[in-house]
Amino acid sequence: MRGSESGSEPGATGGNGVDHEFLALERELAVFLRRARSSSGEMAREVHPELEAAAYGLFVRLESAGRQRATDLAAYFGVGKATMSRQLRALENLGLVAREPDPADGRASLVHLTDEGLARFRSVRDARRDQYVRKLADWDRAEVAELARLLHHLNARAEG
């Protein structure tokens, strides 16, 4: 509900000190995140039955950003180096990612998706995209674009 519809300005709190717009945002994000975690786990297992949910996000990042240092991936996802190392080792053991020396620093390595990892990821990603198309079939394309824009804006704010 918009602030003007509730009789208050956006961001204003009611008599009980509750900011209804941000309370509604928090509630909807909690549901969305719970569903997203579940979906990521399902998607990761579709890529390979032994993968944990966090692996799907790694595939998304490596496919979009290309070769990355493990430390950069850890920073991007807000996890420790040991956690990222464990996750990457599991993917490497399955042949889905590989490491190569970093030409800028021979002591470091760059992680990338293997051809097999990329093919499996893209197959699952495309199936997920088809689900979105079906679920949002009654939405105007401009609404889908606006949702994507707003989510991008929210994610960019979360990074900084």
DAQUI-V24143 format. One record per residue. RES is the residue in one letter. SS is DSSP state (hx for helix, st for strand, lp for the rest). PSI is psi in whole degrees, -180 to 180 (* if undefined). NEAR is the number of other ideal C-beta (glycine too) atoms within 10 Angstrom. Layout:
res=(RES RES)
ss=(SS SS)
psi=(PSI PSI)
near=(NEAR NEAR)
//
This chain:
res=(M R G S E S G S E P G A T G G N G V D H E F L A L E R E L A V F L R R A R S S S G E M A R E V H P E L E A A A Y G L F V R L E S A G R Q R A T D L A A Y F G V G K A T M S R Q L R A L E N L G L V A R E P D P A D G R A S L V H L T D E G L A R F R S V R D A R R D Q Y V R K L A D W D R A E V A E L A R L L H H L N A R A E G)
ss=(lp lp lp lp lp lp lp lp lp lp lp lp lp lp lp lp lp lp lp hx hx hx hx hx hx hx hx hx hx hx hx hx hx hx hx hx hx hx hx hx hx hx hx hx hx hx hx lp lp lp lp lp lp hx hx hx hx hx hx hx hx hx hx hx hx lp lp st st hx hx hx hx hx hx hx hx lp lp lp hx hx hx hx hx hx hx hx hx hx hx hx hx lp lp lp st st st st st st lp lp st st st st st st st st st lp hx hx hx hx hx hx hx hx hx hx hx hx hx hx hx hx hx hx hx hx hx lp lp lp lp lp hx hx hx hx hx hx hx hx hx hx hx hx hx hx hx hx hx hx hx lp)
psi=(137 154 -42 -29 -25 2 12 164 152 134 -12 152 150 -176 -24 7 10 128 97 -37 -43 -29 -45 -41 -47 -44 -47 -38 -37 -44 -47 -46 -39 -45 -39 -42 -45 -45 -41 -38 -44 -44 -43 -43 -26 -34 -47 133 -20 1 147 165 -39 -23 -35 -41 -36 -41 -46 -48 -46 -35 -39 -37 -14 -161 134 149 148 -37 -36 -39 -43 -43 -42 -43 -6 38 165 161 -38 -41 -47 -42 -43 -45 -43 -38 -42 -44 -37 -42 -28 -2 20 -23 160 163 151 155 141 118 -23 -19 101 -18 -19 166 159 138 140 159 139 170 -41 -45 -42 -44 -44 -45 -49 -37 -45 -42 -43 -38 -38 -42 -40 -37 -44 -42 -44 -46 -30 23 -30 4 147 145 -35 -34 -42 -45 -40 -42 -45 -43 -45 -40 -40 -44 -44 -45 -39 -38 -37 -31 -36 *)
near=(8 10 14 9 8 13 8 16 9 12 10 12 13 12 6 6 6 10 16 19 17 12 12 11 12 10 10 10 12 10 9 11 10 10 10 15 12 11 14 20 16 13 22 22 16 17 23 18 8 12 23 13 16 18 26 24 17 25 25 14 17 22 15 7 11 10 15 19 17 18 12 16 21 19 14 15 15 9 15 10 12 9 13 22 15 13 22 23 13 17 23 15 10 18 13 25 23 18 16 10 11 15 8 8 10 8 6 14 16 18 22 16 22 15 10 15 24 16 13 20 24 14 12 19 17 9 11 16 10 10 10 11 11 8 9 13 7 6 14 9 8 8 11 13 11 12 12 10 10 10 11 10 10 11 9 9 8 8 8 4)
//
